[in-house]
Each structure stands twice: as C-alpha cells, then as structure tokens.
Amino acid sequence: MKADDTLLIDRNNTGAFRTVPIRRLSFSSVFWHRLGLGTVLLLAAFLNFYRLDQMQYGNTYYAAGVKSMLMNWHNFFFVSFDPGGFVTIDKPPLGFWIQALSAKIFGFSGFSLLLPEAIAGILSVAVLYRLVARSFGRGTGLLAALALAVTPISVVTNRNNTIDSLLVLTLLFATWAVSVAAETGKLRWLLVCALLVGLGFNIKMLQAYLVVPAFGLLYLLAAPRRWWTRVWHLALSLVLMLVVSFTWITIVDLTPPSQRPFVGSSPTNSALDLAIGYNGLQRLLGRNASFTLPNGGGPCNDVRHTRILSVQVLSVLSQTQRLTALEPNEAILKFGDKGNSGIFRLFNITLGGQIAWLLPFALLGMLALGWQTRPRIPLDKHWQALILWGVCLLTMVVFFSNAQFFNTYYLVMMGPALCALFGIGVVMMWQDYRRTGWRGWFLPLALLVTACVQISLLASFPSWSVWMTPIIGVLCLLVAAGLLVIKLLERVRRSVAFPEPAPRLVIVSRTFVVLGVFALLFAPLVWSSFSVIVHGDRLTTQAGPNPQEDVTVVSKQSAPRRNAFGPTTLVRYLLAKQGETPFLLATLSTGPAAPIILETGKPVMAMGGFSGSNPILTVPKLRALVQNRTVRFFLLQSSLARNNALVRWVSTNCSTVSTNKLSEYTAVKYENIGIPGGNKLYDCDGV
C-alpha cells in the first residue's frame, strides 16, 4: 500500500500511533451512512404507503376533478371539477395534472391519485438529506431526514390527495438550485430556482412564495458577485418567476367566459382574483376579507376600488387585533380549532401535535448555528444555512401564527426548514459541547426546554400523556444530567494537565446525545404511527389521536372501509331518467356532487361552486337552463330556500320526487335510497 493511502491515528490519546488504511476507513463510513439513509427512506416509505390502497379516493372534491380532467383536454387544461365543464377546482392545475397523469398510467383509482403525493414525501426526505449533508456532513443530513420522515403533519399530508406534498418537493428542488447559485454566483442556477418557484405557484399559488424572502436574501448576501450583479440577477429571476407563475392564469382570464368553466371560489370568475384573493390574501386576513367591487365587478382597476380595499383590509386587521386581545377564559380551544393569532398559536391543542414537537430545538439550533462564526460578506456555509433555513422557518412561523384562514395540512410547509435546523442544531450544539466555554452547556439546556414543551403538548391528551410523559421526561433528564456530569469531569481533567478529552467519555457523551435525539423524536413518531396504523384507512389531515381517543385503540386496527361509491338507488333513478339532458343532476355545492361524479362519470352541476356561494348563476339563467333541458333534477336542502334565491326558485317551481318512485330502482330489498340527509330530490321536468 502506498504511503498516501494510510493515516496515522492515535485512537486512545496515549501517544501510540497506528497506521489505518484510508480506503477502508472511507468505505466503512460511506457504508454506514448509506445504510442509515436507506433505513430512513424505508421508514418514510412505510409511513407513506402502509394501507394506502384502503383510503379510496381521499378528498372526493379533488378526486372528482381529476376524473373530469381525464374526460377531455378542455377539462384537463382548465381543471374542471365536473365532466360538463361548469366550474373549476379552486386550485391551479399543475398538481392535478400530475395526478391525472398517474391515473392515466395506472388506471383511475384512489391509489393512483394518492401515489404522486406518497412518492413526493419520500423524495422530499431524500432531497432534504442531500441539501443538509452537502454543507454539514452525512450525519447531520441523516438527522434532518429522520426528523422529516416522522413529522406528523408531513406523514398525513403525504397520504392525502391534496397537493401540498408536491409543492414541498418542488420547493426543495428550488432550495437546491438557489444554494448552488449562492455558492457559485451563476445566473443559470438562480433562473432554475425561479422557474421551480413559478411551477410551485401553479401548484398552490401564493403559498409557494413563502420561501421567496429567504431565497432572495440568501443570494443577495452570499453570491460571490458584485452587488450590482446580484441585484440584476435577482431582478431577472423575479421576472422569470412571475412569467412562469401567471402564464396559466393569463390564458384562463383571456379566454371568454362562455368558452371555459367558471373559476371556482372566485367571485369575479377570474383566475387572478382566485390567486390574489381566495388563495392569497384571504388566507392571511380571513374569508370575510373582500377584494372585489361591491357591485360584483371585476378585479381592482381604479382608485375608488383601491380605497375600498384599504378600508376592508384595515377593518379585518382591527378585528384580528380584537381577537388576540381576548381574555384567557374567552380563548379556550376545542380540538380542531386553530385558535386566535399569536406567538403561541403553533403550540395549541390543535396545531401543536402536528408540527411543534421539535420547533423549540430548531429555534435554539438557529442560535447555535449563528454564533459559530461572525457574519462576513459573502457569507460562509454556516451563515448561508442560517439565512436559508432560518428565514424560511421564521417567515412561516409568522405567517401561520397570524393567518386567519388556512387548513391544518398547510403546516407541512414548515417541515423541511424545521427539520433541517433540528439536525444542524444537534450537530452544532454537540460541537460546542466538545469545546470549552459557556456554550458547552447549551445542548443539555435545549434538550430540557424541548422536552418541557413536548410534555406540555401531551397534557391535552391525558391517556397518552400518562405513559409518554415519563418516557420523554426521564430520558431527557438522564441525558441532560449525564452530559452535565461528563462536562464537569472533562473540566476536572483539564485542570490536572489532561488537555485532551478521554475517549471513553466521548463515546459515552455521544451515546447520551443519541438517546436525547430518540427521546425528542419519540412523540412525533408515535403521532405519525397512530395516524398510519390506526387511522390508516381514513382520509384525515389531522395527525395523531383526538384528546378523547384512548391509547388502547392503538392495538386495534380498524376494519377496511366499504366501498362508498357503489351504485345507489338515487343514481340508478337519475341514470334511468336522464335521457338527453346533458347534466345528470344539479346541487348547490360540490359536496353532494363529487361522489356522484366519481360513481358515474356523468356531469353534475355544482351551482354555487365549492362552498355553494359562488355567483355563477342567477335565477333567470337557471330558469333558462331548465327550460332548455340542460338540467332537470336538483338535489337540494329546502331549508336553504330562505337565504338562497336558486334553492327558493327550484323548491317553488319544481316537484319533489317521492321515495316511492325511487324505491322502484332499489337493487336489493331494504336498500337505502341514497339521498343524503336533509336533501330533497326535485324534478323540474315541464317547468
């Protein structure tokens, strides 16, 4: 063996050096890290795929849209909710195009719809590992990847046909591109990042822009280019991002309304209004925030509307301020409520178990990362990571702490940054622990603080807290105490002329750190496992148990759900009576329509869009549709007639179909006639 293939190592600090082959050392290290990464990816695959085929179609609203998109290219491009092209889904197209492609390849089924999200979840773990490992080593990357693999909200979102998992993966690739751009100063990588963020916009609209402040600040402060060059690079990439983001929106809005579906959840039938309003500012300010003219006109285009908008925004903000000023006894939460705005919202009974288990450690990890080196322009790798992951995390913490209208699974956006800072924080605090100085005490402190937060989160789940709290508390106390004792022993050794740490103490302290990491990941792993093993056949975007759900149900696997979309009496009757009428049925909202579309593949008209409140039809238009025999049957709640003119007209002018008529189409005796509770079937034939 050549001399440069060997290395002299003093393993026991005794002065006796021995020759170790570099190749064997390198191979062993790579092997164990690859084995660790493979184990983490297998864990992620299990959590994402176990019993996935039993979840049927997942979110029926989106599933019905994908089935409609497979009918023709017109529905595919405009993301039509129904096969008749009446109204669109309230999201942009890219995520559903991917689901439609999966359904086209593997056949339309619940599994083919959920497959892209499950794969995206696994790939996100792998990409995060690579992003962290390339700057901080494979061990740090493994910690970050493991944390993301067991993050509860990430697991349940990956098992759902909502498209947030695809967005997270797209933005992780964008993070990779901007990291390379910041290191090299090459414009092409920055443009790739802008392109990917624009594609992310076409998955979930303005939600994709939550990462833009971190990306822009990173390139501005870190790229090895002149200041002016960085500025025009960022300006050019911003233009590209906006062009990619708004291309589909522009095409939709330039298409005459008569030649496309109504844009769902947009009061002005505008995709731009959908992006800026419903899927944008309303998420922050609340659904009561209106961004259209009072007379129902188009988007903002004059000074008068700008003044109205300003007054509305100020009104919503003042309402938000009053909500956050409630007395404690007025702010008591029920499970499922997201709570009032404020710094502690992410730790409440509903949101805390989804994402906050490791949040204190990640925030403290930012401090540990920041004081490793002094900031200098251009930034070194430590400060680049702090800007990238830290600004991402803080931006999302601020947003979700104040947002008035969002779904719980949106919190999956926080996962990559939080888990990256967790892994980096463990390693940075360990390095500080190995050195002299006050920062050596920071690792035990961070463990204890995070354990206390986790125990407080478990307090709302009594049957779980009774056994999980001792495990987390005792382990973290033992680890912290062990690390403190070892630290004191090392100080004693140094004081008696032993400057180098004892190898056995190093091994023991590493073991304590591993136990501490296990203790902190224990609760999120239990929450994720519960969602997969116990609720594995249910569509849920809420990870973990309910506070009233007893721990004993963990050992009871729920039976597979029966097919909820088999032929029903109602559907048989409608198919028999449809004749040449284009639409099989009309409903007020998409809720009753989606299962029928999935069952029949026939056009079902959701007159008011997703929520039933979209101004798609007026009474004269509805009367014309009935007279032209475009639609004949209506499935509506008569109790809504007082507040809805369309329901009032149908209930007044059309006849109710009796259960006796429906019963003629039952397949077996005593079969349920298939009308959802509270609804009546109306026949407008002859009106």
C-alpha positions in Angstrom: 0.0 0.0 0.0 1.2 3.5 -0.9 2.1 6.0 1.8 -0.7 8.3 0.8 -3.2 5.5 1.3 -2.6 5.4 5.0 -3.3 7.6 8.0 -1.6 7.8 11.4 -4.3 7.8 14.2 -3.8 7.9 18.0 -7.1 6.3 19.0 -6.6 6.3 22.8 -4.7 9.6 23.2 -1.7 7.6 24.6 0.9 8.8 22.1 0.9 5.4 20.4 0.0 6.0 16.7 -1.1 3.2 14.4 -1.5 3.1 10.6 -5.0 2.9 9.3 -5.8 2.4 5.6 -7.7 5.5 4.3 -9.7 3.4 1.8 -11.0 1.1 4.5 -11.9 4.0 6.7 -13.7 5.8 3.9 -15.6 2.8 2.7 -16.8 1.9 6.2 -18.1 5.5 6.8 -19.9 5.6 3.4 -21.4 2.2 4.0 -22.9 3.0 7.4 -24.2 6.4 6.2 -25.8 4.7 3.2 -27.3 2.1 5.4 -28.7 4.8 7.7 -30.1 6.7 4.8 -31.7 3.5 3.4 -33.3 2.9 6.8 -34.7 6.4 7.0 -36.1 6.1 3.5 -37.7 2.7 4.3 -39.3 4.2 7.4 -40.7 7.1 5.2 -41.9 4.6 2.7 -43.7 2.6 5.3 -45.4 5.6 6.9 -46.4 6.9 3.5 -47.6 3.7 1.8 -49.0 1.4 4.6 -52.7 0.7 3.9 -52.7 3.5 1.4 -54.8 1.4 -1.0 -57.6 1.4 1.6 -58.2 5.1 1.6 -60.3 5.0 -1.6 -60.4 8.4 -3.4 -59.2 10.5 -0.5 -60.6 14.1 -0.9 -63.6 13.5 -3.2 -63.7 17.1 -4.3 -60.2 16.8 -5.9 -60.7 13.2 -7.0 -63.9 14.2 -8.9 -61.9 17.0 -10.6 -59.2 14.6 -11.7 -61.8 12.2 -13.1 -63.4 15.0 -15.0 -60.0 16.2 -16.3 -59.5 12.7 -17.8 -62.7 13.2 -19.9 -61.2 15.7 -22.4 -58.4 18.2 -23.0 -60.7 21.1 -22.3 -61.5 19.9 -18.8 -57.8 18.9 -18.3 -56.4 22.4 -19.1 -59.0 24.4 -17.1 -59.1 21.9 -14.2 -62.8 21.4 -14.4 -64.5 20.0 -11.3 -67.3 18.3 -13.3 -67.2 16.4 -16.7 -69.6 19.1 -18.1 -67.1 21.9 -17.6 -69.4 24.0 -15.5 -67.0 25.1 -12.7 -63.3 24.6 -11.9 -61.4 23.4 -8.9 -60.3 26.2 -6.6 -56.6 25.5 -7.2 -54.2 25.9 -10.1 -53.6 22.9 -12.4 -50.0 21.5 -12.1 -50.6 19.2 -9.1 -53.7 17.8 -10.5 -52.1 17.3 -13.9 -49.6 15.1 -12.2 -52.4 13.1 -10.5 -54.2 12.8 -13.9 -51.0 11.5 -15.5 -50.7 8.9 -12.7 -54.4 7.9 -13.2 -53.9 7.7 -16.9 -50.9 5.3 -16.5 -52.1 3.1 -13.7 -55.9 3.5 -14.2 -58.2 5.8 -12.3 -58.3 4.6 -8.6 -57.8 6.0 -5.2 -54.3 4.6 -5.1 -53.2 6.2 -8.4 -54.4 9.5 -7.1 -52.5 9.2 -3.8 -49.4 7.7 -5.4 -47.7 11.0 -6.5 -48.0 12.5 -3.0 -46.6 9.4 -1.3 -43.7 9.3 -3.7 -43.1 13.1 -3.3 -43.0 12.6 0.5 -40.2 10.0 0.2 -38.3 12.1 -2.3 -38.6 15.1 0.0 -36.8 13.2 2.7 -34.0 12.2 0.3 -33.6 15.7 -1.1 -33.5 17.3 2.4 -30.8 14.8 3.4 -28.7 15.8 0.4 -29.2 19.5 1.0 -28.1 19.4 4.6 -25.4 16.8 4.1 -23.6 18.7 1.3 -22.9 21.5 3.8 -22.8 19.8 7.2 -22.0 16.2 6.6 -23.9 13.0 6.2 -24.7 12.6 9.9 -26.4 16.0 10.0 -28.3 15.1 6.9 -29.5 11.9 8.4 -30.8 13.7 11.5 -32.7 16.2 9.3 -34.1 13.4 7.1 -35.2 11.3 10.0 -37.0 14.2 11.6 -38.9 15.0 8.4 -39.8 11.3 7.9 -41.6 11.2 11.2 -43.1 14.7 11.3 -46.8 14.0 11.8 -48.3 16.6 9.5 -45.9 15.6 6.8 -46.9 12.0 7.0 -50.7 12.6 6.9 -50.3 15.1 4.0 -48.2 12.6 2.0 -51.1 10.1 2.4 -53.6 12.6 1.1 -54.5 13.7 -2.5 -54.2 17.4 -1.5 -51.2 18.7 -3.5 -49.1 20.2 -0.7 -46.6 17.3 -0.8 -45.9 18.0 -4.4 -45.4 21.7 -3.6 -42.9 20.9 -0.8 -40.8 18.7 -3.1 -40.8 21.3 -5.8 -39.6 24.0 -3.4 -36.9 21.6 -2.0 -35.5 21.3 -5.6 -35.7 25.1 -5.8 -33.8 25.3 -2.5 -31.1 23.1 -4.0 -30.9 25.4 -7.0 -30.6 28.6 -5.0 -28.0 27.0 -2.7 -25.8 26.3 -5.7 -26.5 29.8 -7.1 -25.4 31.4 -3.8 -22.2 29.3 -3.7 -21.2 29.9 -7.4 -22.9 33.1 -8.3 -24.0 31.5 -11.6 -27.2 33.1 -13.0 -28.5 29.9 -14.6 -28.9 28.2 -11.2 -30.8 31.3 -9.9 -33.1 31.1 -13.0 -33.7 27.4 -12.4 -34.8 28.3 -8.8 -37.1 31.0 -10.2 -38.6 28.5 -12.7 -39.2 26.0 -9.9 -40.9 28.5 -7.6 -43.1 29.6 -10.6 -44.1 25.9 -11.0 -44.8 25.8 -7.3 -47.1 28.8 -7.7 -49.0 26.7 -10.3 -49.5 24.0 -7.6 -50.7 26.1 -4.7 -50.5 29.7 -5.8 -49.2 32.3 -3.3 -48.4 29.6 -0.7 -45.3 28.9 -2.9 -44.0 32.4 -2.3 -43.4 31.8 1.4 -39.8 30.8 0.6 -39.1 33.8 -1.7 -37.8 36.1 1.1 -35.2 33.5 2.2 -34.1 32.7 -1.4 -33.7 36.4 -2.3 -31.8 37.3 0.8 -29.5 34.3 0.5 -28.4 35.1 -3.0 -28.1 38.8 -2.2 -25.8 38.3 0.8 -23.9 35.1 -0.3 -23.3 35.1 -4.0 -19.6 35.8 -5.0 -20.6 38.6 -7.3 -20.6 42.4 -7.2 -23.5 44.0 -5.5 -24.9 45.4 -8.8 -24.6 42.0 -10.5 -26.5 40.3 -7.7 -29.3 42.9 -7.9 -29.9 42.5 -11.6 -29.6 38.7 -11.3 -32.4 38.8 -8.7 -34.5 41.2 -10.8 -34.2 38.9 -13.9 -35.1 35.8 -11.9 -38.1 37.7 -10.4 -39.3 38.5 -13.9 -39.0 34.8 -14.9 -40.7 33.6 -11.7 -43.7 36.0 -12.3 -43.9 35.0 -16.0 -44.0 31.3 -15.2 -46.4 31.9 -12.3 -49.0 33.8 -14.2 -48.9 32.2 -17.6 -51.8 29.8 -17.0 -53.7 32.5 -15.1 -53.4 34.9 -18.0 -54.6 32.3 -20.5 -57.6 31.5 -18.4 -58.6 35.1 -17.9 -58.1 35.9 -21.6 -60.4 33.1 -22.6 -64.0 34.2 -23.0 -66.1 33.1 -20.0 -68.5 31.3 -22.4 -65.7 29.1 -23.6 -64.4 27.8 -20.3 -65.7 26.8 -16.9 -66.4 29.4 -14.2 -63.3 29.8 -12.0 -64.4 28.2 -8.7 -64.1 30.2 -5.4 -63.6 33.5 -7.4 -66.5 36.0 -7.1 -65.4 37.6 -10.3 -64.8 34.5 -12.5 -61.1 35.4 -12.6 -58.1 33.2 -12.0 -56.1 36.2 -11.0 -58.7 37.0 -8.4 -58.6 33.4 -7.2 -54.8 33.6 -6.8 -54.6 37.0 -5.1 -57.9 36.7 -3.1 -59.1 33.3 -2.1 -55.7 31.5 -2.3 -53.7 34.6 -1.3 -54.6 37.5 1.0 -57.7 35.9 2.3 -55.5 33.1 3.8 -53.9 35.8 5.9 -56.7 38.2 6.5 -59.7 35.8 6.7 -62.5 34.8 4.4 -64.5 37.8 5.3 -61.9 40.0 3.5 -63.4 41.0 0.2 -61.2 42.1 -2.7 -63.8 42.8 -5.4 -66.0 45.8 -6.2 -69.3 46.0 -4.2 -71.3 45.7 -7.3 -69.7 42.4 -8.2 -67.5 43.9 -10.9 -64.1 42.7 -12.0 -60.7 43.0 -10.3 -59.3 46.2 -8.9 -58.8 48.7 -11.7 -59.4 52.2 -10.3 -58.6 54.5 -7.4 -62.1 54.1 -5.9 -61.7 50.4 -5.5 -58.2 50.8 -4.0 -59.7 53.0 -1.3 -62.5 50.4 -0.6 -59.8 47.7 -0.4 -57.8 49.7 2.1 -60.8 50.2 4.3 -61.6 46.5 4.1 -58.1 45.4 5.0 -57.9 47.8 7.9 -61.3 46.5 9.2 -60.1 42.9 9.1 -56.8 43.8 10.8 -58.7 45.6 13.6 -60.9 42.6 14.1 -57.8 40.4 14.3 -56.4 42.7 16.9 -59.5 42.4 19.0 -59.5 38.6 18.7 -55.9 38.4 20.0 -56.8 40.7 22.9 -59.4 38.2 24.3 -59.2 37.3 28.0 -57.8 33.8 28.6 -61.1 32.4 29.6 -62.5 33.5 26.3 -59.8 31.8 24.2 -60.3 28.2 25.5 -59.9 26.0 22.5 -61.7 22.9 21.4 -59.8 20.3 19.5 -59.9 21.2 15.8 -60.0 25.0 16.4 -56.8 26.7 15.2 -57.1 29.4 17.9 -56.5 33.2 17.8 -53.5 34.8 16.3 -50.4 35.0 18.5 -46.9 33.7 19.1 -48.2 30.6 21.0 -50.8 29.5 18.4 -48.5 26.8 17.0 -48.3 25.2 20.4 -52.1 24.9 21.0 -54.1 21.7 21.2 -54.8 21.5 17.5 -51.6 22.7 15.8 -49.0 21.7 18.4 -49.1 18.0 17.8 -48.9 18.5 14.0 -45.6 20.4 13.8 -44.4 21.9 17.1 -42.7 18.9 18.7 -39.2 19.9 17.5 -39.8 23.7 17.0 -38.1 24.9 20.2 -35.0 22.9 19.4 -34.9 24.2 15.8 -35.2 27.8 17.0 -32.4 27.2 19.6 -30.5 25.5 16.8 -30.6 28.8 14.9 -28.7 30.4 17.7 -26.2 27.6 17.9 -25.6 27.9 14.2 -25.4 31.7 14.2 -22.6 32.0 16.8 -20.3 29.5 15.1 -18.7 32.3 13.0 -19.0 36.0 12.6 -21.0 37.1 9.6 -18.9 38.3 6.7 -19.9 39.2 3.1 -20.0 36.9 1.2 -21.4 34.6 3.8 -19.8 31.3 4.8 -21.7 28.0 4.8 -22.9 28.4 8.4 -24.5 31.8 7.7 -25.8 30.7 4.3 -27.7 27.8 6.1 -28.9 30.2 8.8 -30.3 32.6 6.2 -31.8 29.9 4.0 -33.4 27.7 6.7 -33.8 30.3 9.4 -35.6 32.9 7.3 -37.8 30.2 5.7 -38.8 28.9 9.2 -39.4 32.4 10.7 -41.4 33.5 7.7 -43.7 30.5 8.1 -43.9 30.8 11.8 -45.0 34.4 11.5 -47.5 33.6 8.7 -49.2 30.6 10.5 -49.2 32.5 13.8 -51.3 35.2 12.2 -53.2 33.6 9.3 -56.9 33.7 9.7 -58.0 31.1 7.0 -55.9 28.0 6.4 -56.1 24.2 6.6 -54.1 22.3 9.1 -52.1 20.4 6.4 -50.7 23.8 5.1 -48.3 23.5 8.1 -46.3 20.9 6.0 -44.6 23.9 4.5 -42.7 24.3 7.8 -41.3 20.8 7.8 -38.1 21.0 5.7 -36.8 24.1 7.3 -37.7 23.0 10.8 -36.1 19.5 10.4 -33.0 20.9 8.7 -32.4 23.3 11.7 -33.1 20.5 14.1 -30.4 18.3 12.5 -28.0 21.2 12.2 -28.7 22.3 15.7 -27.9 18.9 17.2 -24.5 18.8 15.5 -23.6 22.5 16.2 -24.6 22.1 19.9 -22.5 18.9 20.1 -19.5 20.7 18.7 -20.0 23.5 21.2 -20.3 20.8 23.9 -17.0 19.4 23.0 -15.3 22.8 23.4 -14.6 24.9 26.5 -16.8 27.8 27.4 -20.3 28.6 28.4 -21.8 27.4 25.1 -21.0 23.8 26.1 -24.0 23.9 28.4 -26.4 24.8 25.6 -27.1 21.2 24.4 -28.4 19.9 27.8 -30.5 23.1 28.1 -32.0 22.7 24.6 -32.9 19.1 25.4 -34.7 20.1 28.6 -36.6 23.0 27.1 -37.8 21.0 24.1 -38.8 18.1 26.5 -40.8 20.5 28.6 -42.7 21.8 25.5 -43.4 18.3 24.4 -44.7 17.4 27.8 -47.0 20.4 27.8 -48.3 19.4 24.4 -49.1 15.9 25.7 -51.0 17.4 28.7 -54.1 17.9 26.5 -54.1 14.1 25.7 -54.4 12.5 29.2 -54.5 8.8 28.2 -51.3 9.4 26.1 -49.5 11.6 28.5 -49.7 9.1 31.3 -47.2 6.9 29.6 -45.4 9.1 27.1 -44.5 11.9 29.5 -42.4 9.6 31.8 -40.5 8.2 28.8 -39.7 11.7 27.4 -39.1 13.3 30.7 -37.0 10.6 32.3 -34.9 10.1 29.2 -34.2 13.8 28.7 -33.4 14.3 32.3 -31.0 11.4 32.3 -29.3 12.6 29.1 -29.0 16.2 30.4 -27.7 15.0 33.7 -25.2 12.7 32.1 -24.0 15.4 29.7 -23.5 17.8 32.6 -21.6 15.3 34.7 -19.3 14.4 31.7 -18.7 18.1 31.1 -17.7 18.6 34.7 -15.4 15.6 34.6 -13.7 17.0 31.5 -13.2 20.3 33.2 -11.5 18.4 36.1 -9.3 16.5 33.7 -8.2 19.7 32.0 -7.4 21.3 35.4 -5.0 18.5 36.2 -2.9 18.7 33.0 -5.0 16.4 30.7 -5.9 18.8 27.9 -7.4 16.1 25.6 -10.8 14.5 26.4 -10.8 10.9 27.4 -12.0 8.7 24.5 -14.4 6.7 26.7 -16.1 10.0 27.9 -16.5 11.0 24.3 -18.2 7.7 23.4 -20.5 7.9 26.5 -21.4 11.5 25.7 -22.2 10.6 22.1 -24.4 7.8 23.4 -26.3 10.3 25.6 -26.8 12.6 22.6 -28.3 9.7 20.6 -30.7 8.9 23.4 -31.6 12.5 23.6 -32.4 12.6 19.9 -34.5 9.5 20.3 -36.4 11.0 23.2 -37.3 14.1 21.2 -38.3 12.1 18.1 -40.4 9.7 20.2 -43.6 11.8 20.4 -43.8 12.7 16.7 -43.1 9.1 15.7 -46.0 7.9 17.9 -48.3 10.6 16.4 -47.3 9.6 12.9 -47.6 5.9 13.6 -51.0 6.3 15.1 -52.2 8.2 12.0 -50.9 5.3 9.8 -51.7 2.2 11.8 -55.0 3.2 13.5 -56.3 5.8 11.0 -54.5 4.3 8.0 -57.8 3.8 6.1 -59.3 7.2 6.8 -58.9 10.4 5.0 -57.6 12.8 7.6 -55.3 15.8 7.5 -55.1 15.9 11.3 -52.3 13.7 12.6 -52.4 11.8 15.9 -55.3 11.0 18.2 -58.1 13.2 19.5 -57.8 14.1 23.2 -60.6 11.8 24.0 -59.2 8.9 21.9 -57.9 6.2 24.3 -54.5 4.8 23.9 -55.8 1.2 23.8 -57.1 1.8 20.3 -53.5 1.6 19.0 -53.7 -2.2 19.2 -57.0 -2.3 17.3 -56.7 -1.9 13.5 -59.9 -0.5 12.1 -61.6 -2.7 9.5 -61.2 -1.7 5.9 -63.9 0.8 4.7 -66.6 -0.5 2.5 -66.8 1.0 -1.0 -68.7 4.3 -0.5 -69.3 4.7 -4.2 -71.2 1.7 -5.3 -74.4 2.1 -7.3 -77.2 3.6 -5.2 -80.9 3.9 -5.7 -80.6 7.6 -6.4 -78.0 7.1 -9.1 -80.0 4.3 -10.8 -83.1 6.5 -10.8 -81.2 9.5 -12.3 -79.5 7.4 -15.0 -82.8 5.9 -16.0 -84.5 9.3 -16.2 -81.6 11.4 -17.7 -82.5 10.9 -21.3 -80.8 13.6 -23.5 -80.3 16.0 -20.6 -76.6 16.9 -20.5 -76.3 17.2 -16.7 -77.3 14.2 -14.7 -78.1 16.4 -11.6 -77.6 19.8 -10.1 -76.5 20.5 -6.5 -75.8 23.8 -4.7 -72.2 22.9 -3.7 -69.6 20.3 -4.7 -70.1 18.1 -1.6 -73.1 16.1 -2.8 -71.9 16.3 -6.4 -68.4 14.8 -6.0 -69.4 11.2 -5.0 -71.9 11.0 -7.9 -69.3 12.2 -10.4 -66.9 9.5 -9.1 -69.6 6.9 -9.3 -71.0 7.7 -12.7 -68.5 9.9 -14.6 -71.6 12.0 -15.6 -71.8 15.8 -15.5 -73.1 17.1 -12.2 -73.7 20.8 -11.9 -72.4 22.5 -8.6 -74.4 25.7 -9.0 -72.5 27.6 -6.3 -69.1 26.0 -6.7 -67.1 24.5 -3.8 -68.9 26.3 -0.9 -72.2 26.9 -2.7 -71.8 30.7 -2.5 -70.1 31.4 -5.9 -72.2 33.8 -8.0 -72.2 31.5 -11.1 -75.9 31.5 -11.8 -78.8 33.9 -11.4 -82.4 32.9 -11.3 -83.1 33.9 -15.0 -80.0 31.8 -16.1 -81.2 28.9 -14.0 -84.7 29.1 -15.5 -83.2 29.2 -19.0 -81.1 26.1 -18.2 -84.2 24.2 -17.0 -86.3 25.4 -20.0 -83.6 24.3 -22.4 -83.4 20.9 -20.7 -79.8 21.4 -19.8 -80.6 20.1 -16.3 -83.7 18.5 -14.9 -83.0 17.1 -11.4 -81.8 19.0 -8.4 -80.6 17.7 -5.1 -81.0 20.5 -2.5 -81.8 21.3 1.1 -85.2 23.1 1.2 -84.1 24.8 4.4 -81.7 26.9 2.4 -84.5 28.5 0.4 -84.8 31.4 2.7 -81.2 32.6 2.1 -80.6 31.3 -1.4 -82.6 32.5 -4.4 -81.7 29.5 -6.6 -82.9 27.0 -4.0 -86.0 29.1 -3.4 -86.8 29.1 -7.1 -86.3 25.3 -7.5 -88.3 24.4 -4.4 -91.2 26.7 -5.5 -91.4 25.7 -9.2 -90.3 22.0 -9.2 -91.9 18.9 -7.8 -90.4 16.7 -5.2 -89.6 13.1 -6.2 -91.2 10.8 -3.6 -89.3 7.9 -2.1 -91.9 5.6 -3.6 -90.7 6.5 -7.1 -87.1 6.0 -6.0 -87.8 2.6 -4.3 -88.6 1.1 -7.7 -84.9 1.3 -8.5 -83.5 -0.4 -5.5 -81.3 -3.4 -6.3 -82.0 -5.3 -3.0 -84.8 -5.2 -0.5 -84.4 -2.6 2.2 -81.6 -0.8 0.4 -81.0 2.8 1.4 -82.5 5.0 -1.3 -79.2 7.0 -1.3 -80.4 10.6 -0.7 -78.1 12.4 1.8 -79.8 13.5 5.0 -81.6 16.8 4.8 -81.8 16.9 1.0 -84.7 16.5 -1.4 -84.7 15.5 -5.0 -86.6 17.9 -7.2 -87.8 17.2 -10.8 -88.1 20.3 -12.9 -89.5 18.5 -16.0 -92.2 20.6 -17.6 -91.3 23.9 -15.9 
